Amino acid sequence: LNKNVPIFVCTMAYPTVPCPLHIFEPCYRLMIRRCMETGTKQFGMCISDPVKGFADYGCILEIRNVEFFADGRSVVDSIGKRRFKVIQHSQRDGYNTADIEYIEDHKVN
C-alpha cells in the first residue's frame, strides 16, 4: 500500500497509538467504506497544511473495527502502524490521496 493511499486530513497519529474517529463527512464516509471493501483496512492520517492541503509526513492507520449508523455516520477504531513521507499529493472523489514512501525506524538496543 504505497500508491494512491487514501489520506484523512485531521490530526497527528503515531505508530502503536489508538486513534478513534467519528466519520460524518460524505467524502470520508466513502473513503472508509472503500478501505473496508477492498480489504486493505488502512489509510493515511496527516495534519492540515495551508499551502499543500496536507503535511508531507503522516502515519498509516489500520482499521480494527467500524460501527456504522443508520444515518451514514460511523465510529472507526483505528491504530497507528507505520510512518510515511508523501511523495505526491492527489485527490479522488472528494478526498485526498498520496503516493507515499515508508519511513523505517532504527531499533534501539
Secondary structure, DSSP 8 states (H G I E B T S, - for coil): --SSEEEEESS---TT-EEEEEE-SHHHHHHHHHHHHHS--EEEEE-EETTTEE-SEEEEEEEEEEEE-TTS-EEEEEEEEEEEEEEEEEEETTEEEEEEEE-------
